[in-house]
Amino acid sequence: MSTTISETLESAAAAVTRIRKWKARRQAVILAHNYQIGPVQAAADYTGDSLELSRLAAKSEAPVLVFAGVSFMAESAKILSPGKTVLLPETEAGCPMADTVTADDLRAAKRQHPRAAVVVYVNSSALVKAEADVCCTSANAVQIVNALPHDEVLFVPDKNLADWVARHTDKRVIPWAGSCCTHNHITFKHVEAAQAAHPNAVFIAHPECRPEVCARAQAVLSTSGMLKYARTEAAREFIVGTEIGLLHKLRLENPNKVFHVLDETMICRTMKLTTLSSVADALEHLKHPIEIPEDVRQRAARALEAMHKLL
């Protein structure tokens, strides 16, 4: 992919200069999700998955955090760092999967399933997290569900991750109808084509993929799990079944290994809205601060803390 969809090399270089200047003035830390474009990841102080970055932000003494990601990620950082200024460079950077559930929706579902524990994937808004008994990540979802004393679990919002959990627990998992459009559109045919093109490659998939895609994978892993797997496995060639942004870090960390994207259409358009210029603008003009009502923040924080206690 080029420097960005919209930035020229010249404007990108100017943006990097502004980032350095204003990051120092603001005493800021830049956090970039693994799905961001390469230049934004390169400009960040930390890269990783959403919750990993929020934890790093909470430990940082920096008063200003710039989260190059999507809205629910910046909200998670604010939940864990209420005294800090958390900036989201692009206000339109949302998550279609997170948008499939509202707090009102979830409250109605809770009334329909009063005996079920409510497990909310971190890829959800602060308002939805506030309605949860416990949050989970794609890496620990199975562990969290199995650690709960309940026999029933209402799992929100990703139906594919819910299916993956259901295959690894004896509990009844009640899925929400949401899904990640980037992962969910991938089918068995995409996998067949990629494996035919790269017959010696190990196929790794994200659990947000469809069940039939996960069933074909040698390993089903979160983004952080994929990074660790690539570092530690003896295999030299991989087909990567997640958003193409992860290949930047995979290739950086493993220069002697080969990584193929499962399909070139695995692009999260909202993740790709963030550019070097928008990061620079966020730093210079303190755009766009995340605000969460304190009662909502406290309830969401309890759901995140409940997750830590079960691990």
MOHU-V894591 format. One record per residue. PSI is psi in degrees with one decimal (999 if undefined). BURIAL is 1 if it has 24 or more other C-alpha atoms within 12 Angstrom, else 0. Layout:
psi: (PSI PSI)
burial: (BURIAL BURIAL)
//
This chain:
psi: (146.7 176.0 -51.2 174.8 -33.5 -13.5 139.7 164.9 -38.3 -46.3 -31.4 -41.7 -40.2 -38.1 -39.0 -40.5 -43.1 -39.5 -47.3 -42.6 -52.0 -23.8 -40.9 -43.3 -37.4 -8.5 46.4 161.9 135.8 127.1 130.6 128.3 155.4 -17.3 -1.4 160.7 153.8 -48.2 -34.9 -40.3 -40.1 -29.3 -10.2 155.7 -34.3 142.0 152.9 -166.3 172.8 -47.2 -36.6 -43.9 -39.2 -37.2 -42.3 -39.7 -40.2 -31.8 -20.9 148.3 -1.1 133.0 -17.7 130.3 126.4 117.1 105.7 92.5 -141.5 172.3 -43.3 -26.7 -44.9 -36.5 -41.6 -39.3 -40.6 -37.8 -42.5 -14.2 65.4 -24.0 -0.5 157.3 119.5 123.7 137.4 111.4 -35.5 113.7 -22.9 0.6 85.0 -167.5 113.1 -34.8 -45.4 -31.9 -8.8 -7.7 136.5 168.8 -39.7 -42.2 -46.6 -39.0 -39.5 -41.9 -35.8 -35.8 -32.5 -25.7 66.9 -20.4 -5.8 139.9 141.9 110.5 118.7 120.8 140.5 -18.4 59.9 160.2 163.8 -37.6 -37.7 -42.4 -35.6 -17.9 0.5 154.5 -36.4 148.0 167.4 166.5 171.9 -26.4 -33.5 8.7 -44.4 -44.4 -42.4 -48.7 -42.4 -22.4 -15.0 147.8 -10.4 151.0 -19.2 144.6 126.6 113.0 121.1 141.7 0.7 113.9 -31.5 -41.0 -36.7 -41.3 -42.1 -42.4 -44.7 -31.3 -9.1 26.1 156.6 -2.1 158.0 120.4 119.6 108.6 149.0 169.5 3.7 164.9 161.9 120.1 -30.1 -42.1 -37.0 -23.1 -11.4 132.1 176.6 -34.8 -37.3 -42.2 -46.0 -44.2 -43.3 -40.6 -31.5 -36.7 -28.7 70.7 -18.8 1.3 146.1 131.6 121.1 137.6 153.2 143.2 -4.4 -6.1 163.4 153.3 -40.6 -25.3 -46.2 -36.7 -24.8 -12.7 147.8 -26.8 139.1 117.9 152.8 173.7 -41.8 -35.3 -38.2 -41.6 -43.8 -43.5 -45.0 -35.0 -35.0 -21.4 148.8 -19.1 147.9 -8.2 135.5 144.2 124.9 113.4 63.8 -176.9 140.4 -19.6 -27.4 -24.1 -26.5 -50.8 -36.4 -45.6 -34.6 -41.9 -19.4 68.4 -18.3 6.1 161.0 132.6 129.6 136.1 141.7 -42.9 140.0 -14.3 -2.0 68.9 126.0 108.8 -34.9 -33.1 -35.0 1.3 -30.1 129.6 170.3 -38.9 -39.4 -30.9 -43.8 -42.5 -40.7 -42.6 -46.3 -41.8 7.0 49.2 141.7 116.9 139.4 128.5 132.9 127.7 138.7 -37.3 -37.9 -44.5 -43.8 -40.6 -39.1 -39.6 -37.4 -38.3 -37.0 -40.9 -36.5 -36.5 -47.3 -36.5 -25.5 -9.2 999)
burial: (0 0 1 1 0 0 1 0 0 0 0 1 0 0 1 1 0 1 1 1 0 1 1 0 0 1 0 1 1 1 1 1 1 1 1 1 1 1 1 1 1 1 1 1 1 1 1 1 1 1 1 1 1 1 1 1 1 1 0 1 0 1 1 1 1 1 1 1 1 1 1 1 1 1 1 1 1 1 1 1 1 1 0 1 1 1 1 1 1 1 1 0 1 1 1 1 1 1 1 1 1 1 1 0 0 1 0 0 1 1 0 0 0 0 0 1 1 1 1 1 1 1 1 1 1 1 1 1 1 1 1 1 1 1 1 1 1 1 1 1 1 1 1 1 1 1 1 1 0 0 0 1 1 1 1 1 1 1 1 1 1 1 1 1 1 1 0 0 0 0 1 1 1 1 1 1 1 1 1 1 1 1 1 1 1 1 1 1 0 1 1 0 0 1 1 0 0 0 0 0 1 1 1 1 1 1 1 1 1 1 1 1 1 1 0 1 1 1 1 1 1 1 1 1 1 1 1 0 1 1 1 0 0 0 0 1 1 1 1 1 1 1 1 1 1 1 1 1 1 1 1 0 0 1 0 0 0 1 1 1 1 1 1 0 0 1 1 1 1 1 1 1 1 1 1 1 1 1 1 1 1 1 1 1 0 1 1 1 1 1 1 1 0 0 0 1 1 1 1 1 1 1 1 1 1 1 1 0 0 0 0)
//
